[in-house]
């Protein structure tokens, strides 16, 4: 498996990963549109945002993705933190350890960058994801809140 920064050609596969999810079906489209194009361009242009894909070494197909955003802050003595979002593994590749490998890879990049913390949120309905993140050492130490604006 190759972990790398996403390129524009990966966008259809990434969008398909987002939509191929029990919660994603209700909030994401399965096809690339102008909104996805704009979002990808903004992520790609921002040095604090990275869209990472896992590509199969044999055929180059995108089989997993995540987004990591590096956030500067004054807390924790000015430590930067890595925020991980949109972690997805293609449904036919789940259970192979790919998600864990991808997460360990991004955690190591954050450590190398000098981040003081890696954080993420996970929907309360995603009990399998909760177990997955706990196995990686994440602790449910905070209560997260969100306010949908659309």
N, C-alpha and C positions, 0 to 999 in steps of 0.2 A: 504494500500500500504506500502511496506517495501522498504526503501532506504538503499542500502548497497554497499560495494566494490564488484566489479565484480570478479568472479572466472573463471578459464579456461573453465568450463562447460557452462558458459554463452556466450562464444565467438560466436557460431553459431547464437544465437538470436541477438547479438549486430551487427554482420555483416549483418544480414537480415534487421535490422533497418536502417543501413547506406545505403543499396542498395534500400530500399523501400522509395525513395525520388526522387522528380522530378530532382534535380541536382545530387543526389547520383547515379542514374541509369547510368549516363555517366562516373562516376569516381570510382565506387566501384563495386566489384564482389558480387554475392549473396551467394557464398560458401566460406568456410574457406580454405585458402591455406597457403603455407609456409610464405608468406609476412605478413599475418595477425597473424600467430602463433608467428613470431619473434617480431612483434610490440607489441602484448599482453604481451609477456615475458619481454620486455624492460620496458613497462609501469608498469607492476606488480613489477618489481625489483627496480624501482626508487621511493624513498620516497617523491619526490615532485610531482609525477604524480598519479592521482587516476581516475580510470574508475569506474563510479558510475552507478548502475542500479536501476530501480524501478521494484520490483517484486510483482506480484499479491499475496495477502495474502492467497487466496483460493487454487490456484494450483501452485504457485511459478513461473509462467511463467514471463519472462522478457518482460515488456511492454514499457519501456523507458530507455534511457541512456544519459550520457554525460561524457565528460572528463574534469577534472580540473587540471591545472598545477600551482603550486605555484612558482612564479618567484621572486628571491631576486633582489633588485635594490638600487641604491643610491638615485634616485629621490624620491620626497615626503618624504624627511628626512629619507632615508633608509628603507622605507616601503616595505614590501613584497606585491605582487599583485597576485590575483587569475585570471587566464586566463581560461575561459570556452569555450569549443569547442564541436562539434559533438553532439549537443542536438537533440535528436530524440524521438518521441513518436509513437508507433505503430499506423498505420492508422486507425484501428478499435477502438482505444481508444482516439483519438483526440477529443477535445471539452469537456472533462470531468474535466478539471482543473488540470490534472496530470502534465503537463509541468510546470505550475506555481508553484505547490507544490514542484516539484523536484528542480526548480531554487531557490525558497525561502529556501529550505533545504541546498543547496550548498552555498548560500549567508550567511546563518547563520554559517555554518562551517568555512567559510573564516573570518567572523567577530570574531568568537571564537579564531581563529588562530592568530588574530591580524593584518590581512591584511588591508592595507589602501585603497584598490581599488579592485573591481571585474570588469574585462573587457572581451569583446568578440567582434568578428567580425561576421557580417551576410551579406550574399551576397545581392547585391543591388536588385536582382530580387525577394527576399523573402519579399514582402511587408506585408504579414500576420505576419511573424516573427518580423518585425520591430514594428508593433503595439503591439505584445505580449511583447517584451522587454520594450517598453515604458510604458506599464501598470505596469511592475515590477519596474519602476523607472529609467531605463537606459536612458541615454541621448546620442544622436548622436553628440558628442562633437568633434570628430576627423574624419579626412578623412583617411581611411585605404588603404594601397596599398599592393599588393602581386606580386611576381615574380615567376611564375611556372617554375620549373626546369625539369619537365618531364611531 
